[in-house]
Structures are given as C-alpha cells and as structure tokens.
Amino acid sequence: MTLIRLTAKRQATLPKRLCGEMSLRPGESLVVDARVIDGKRMWLLSPADRIETPWFASLKRYGKGKRHDMPSVRESIAKARRAGRL
C-alpha cells in the first residue's frame, strides 16, 4: 500500500513508481471516478488524456499554429487543391 499525503493546499505528489506504472508524464491530468465496489466507496484514477478521446482529437497536431476562421480554412483547401493534394 502507498501512502500519499496532502499539503495544506490539498496538493499531492504521486510516487515515481506509480507514475511509471500508469505511464503518467508531468503536466498530465487525472480523472477521479467514484464507484461502489463490493459495498465500499472507491475512487479510481485514470489519465484524462486517454479517456474517451474523440477521434478528431488525434488531428489536433495538424491545426496547431494555424488560423481556423472560415476564410483561412477555404484558402487552405484551395491551396491543397492547386497542389493536387485534394
């Protein structure tokens, strides 16, 4: 069993071993899900980035640093058509 202590600001540090087992990286968020298991209330921790992420979230990297207003989107499509990519 691992003991995790809260600071006065309600912050906790997860042990390195636990982060390794959960494949957690610095800056990631955790989802806390309350459940009743065998009559006892339990809290399950899961990495937030890996829970029911919509398929289009995988496309996020392609739009990074680009404008998303309609004129910019239309220009991007026209440019791809001129280049023969669409």
C-alpha positions as CSV (number, residue, x, y, z in Angstrom):
1,M,0.0,0.0,0.0
2,T,1.2,3.5,-0.8
3,L,0.6,6.5,1.4
4,I,0.0,9.8,-0.3
5,R,-0.1,12.9,2.0
6,L,-1.9,16.1,1.1
7,T,-0.3,19.5,1.7
8,A,-2.1,22.5,3.2
9,K,-3.1,23.5,-0.3
10,R,-4.6,20.0,-0.9
11,Q,-1.8,19.1,-3.3
12,A,-0.3,15.6,-3.5
13,T,2.8,14.1,-5.0
14,L,2.4,10.7,-6.7
15,P,5.3,8.3,-6.2
16,K,7.6,7.8,-9.2
17,R,6.8,4.1,-9.3
18,L,3.1,4.7,-9.5
19,C,3.6,7.3,-12.3
20,G,5.7,4.8,-14.2
21,E,3.0,2.1,-13.8
22,M,0.3,4.5,-15.1
23,S,2.6,5.9,-17.8
24,L,2.0,9.4,-16.4
25,R,4.1,12.4,-17.6
26,P,4.5,15.8,-15.9
27,G,1.6,18.1,-16.7
28,E,-1.0,15.3,-17.4
29,S,-4.4,15.4,-15.7
30,L,-6.1,12.7,-13.8
31,V,-9.8,11.9,-13.8
32,V,-11.2,10.7,-10.4
33,D,-14.2,8.5,-10.7
34,A,-16.1,7.5,-7.6
35,R,-17.5,3.9,-7.6
36,V,-19.0,1.5,-5.1
37,I,-17.2,-1.8,-5.3
38,D,-18.2,-4.7,-3.0
39,G,-20.2,-2.3,-0.9
40,K,-17.2,0.1,-0.4
41,R,-16.8,3.5,-1.9
42,M,-13.7,3.6,-4.0
43,W,-12.0,6.3,-6.2
44,L,-10.4,5.3,-9.5
45,L,-7.7,7.4,-11.0
46,S,-7.3,7.4,-14.8
47,P,-5.1,9.6,-17.1
48,A,-7.5,12.2,-18.5
49,D,-5.9,12.2,-22.0
50,R,-6.7,8.6,-22.5
51,I,-10.3,8.5,-21.6
52,E,-12.9,8.6,-24.4
53,T,-11.0,11.0,-26.5
54,P,-12.9,11.8,-29.7
55,W,-11.2,10.5,-32.8
56,F,-10.8,14.1,-34.1
57,A,-8.6,15.0,-31.2
58,S,-5.9,13.0,-32.9
59,L,-6.0,15.7,-35.7
60,K,-5.1,18.5,-33.2
61,R,-1.4,18.5,-34.2
62,Y,-2.2,19.3,-37.8
63,G,-4.1,22.6,-36.8
64,K,-1.5,23.8,-34.3
65,G,-0.3,27.3,-35.1
66,K,-2.9,27.8,-38.0
67,R,-5.9,30.1,-38.2
68,H,-9.3,28.4,-38.0
69,D,-11.6,31.2,-39.3
70,M,-13.6,30.3,-42.5
71,P,-11.6,32.4,-44.9
72,S,-8.4,30.8,-43.7
73,V,-9.9,27.3,-44.0
74,R,-11.2,28.0,-47.5
75,E,-7.8,29.3,-48.6
76,S,-6.1,26.3,-47.1
77,I,-8.4,24.0,-49.1
78,A,-7.9,25.9,-52.3
79,K,-4.1,25.8,-51.8
80,A,-4.2,22.0,-51.3
81,R,-6.4,21.6,-54.5
82,R,-3.9,23.7,-56.5
83,A,-1.1,21.5,-55.3
84,G,-3.1,18.4,-56.3
85,R,-3.4,17.0,-52.7
86,L,-7.2,17.1,-52.8
